Amino acid sequence: MATEIASSFDVSEPIIRRKQLTAVNHAGMMTEIDFGEFGYFVTDEPEAHGGTGEGPSPLQTVLSALCGCEAVTFHRTAAEMEFRYERIEFEAEFTIDIRGRLGVRGVVPHFQTIRVEAVVTTPEPEQRLAAIVEETESRCPVFNLVTDAGVKTEMRWIRKLPEEA
């Protein structure tokens, strides 16, 4: 498997990649998603909301995608900037006004707010962490998707020193 180095690309022209999945819904709340080589996944709603409770809600999966995308983007940026870290622990939440999904016009059906706390275990100084975070947020596709949609998004990055051995 070849490793791609971003700096070896001609970035003056678009570099388009295509990803694909298939999904099926059997006239209910649960949707079965086939990621091909990466297996299957299910989104659903809790039983209290008419689902079967077999998986996370679609909005929870978007929130998890935000955390995952921030982690991937952080990792790539950290490698480029030679930033050392051991891990990132995310805690995330969102709010919605459910009137939007109930059909009340004028009420957006998506997130009202997103709050994410990311604790980075690193020996690096806070100024270096701030530089990585700034670059990560400018590059992260999911972060930019939600902020471009006008969702009030609060990302709180916290530096945690590694445990002394």
C-alpha positions, 0 to 999 in steps of 0.5 A, a space after each residue: 500500500 502506497 503512502 501519500 504525502 500531501 506536499 507531493 501533490 500539485 494542490 493548485 488543482 482540485 484533488 477529488 476523491 469519491 467515497 461510497 456506501 449503500 443504505 436501506 430502510 424498511 419503512 421504519 426508523 432503523 437504517 442499515 448502512 453498508 460501508 463495504 470493506 468496513 462493514 455494516 452500521 445501523 442508525 435508529 431512534 430510541 424506542 421512546 421516539 418510535 424506533 427500535 433502539 438498535 443504534 445511535 440516532 442519525 444526529 448522534 452519528 453526525 456528532 460522532 463523525 465530528 469527533 472522529 474527523 477532528 481526531 483524524 485532522 488533528 493527527 495529520 496536522 500534528 504529524 506535519 508540525 511534529 507535535 507529540 501527543 498520546 491521545 484525545 478524549 472527546 465529550 460531545 453534546 448537541 441541542 435541537 428544537 424538535 419542533 423543526 423535525 415535527 414540521 413547524 416552519 421556521 424552526 430549523 430541524 438540525 442542531 441548534 448548538 454543538 459543544 465538544 470538549 477535547 482533552 489532549 494528553 501532550 507534553 507540548 506547551 499550550 502555544 503549540 497546542 493552540 497552533 495545532 487546534 487552529 490549523 485542525 479547525 480550518 481543515 476539518 471537513 465536518 467541523 466546517 460543514 456544521 459551522 457553515 450551516 450556521 450551527 453555534 459550535 463550541 470546541 473547547 480544547 484542554 491540554 493534559 500533561 502525560 502521567 509521570 512514569 
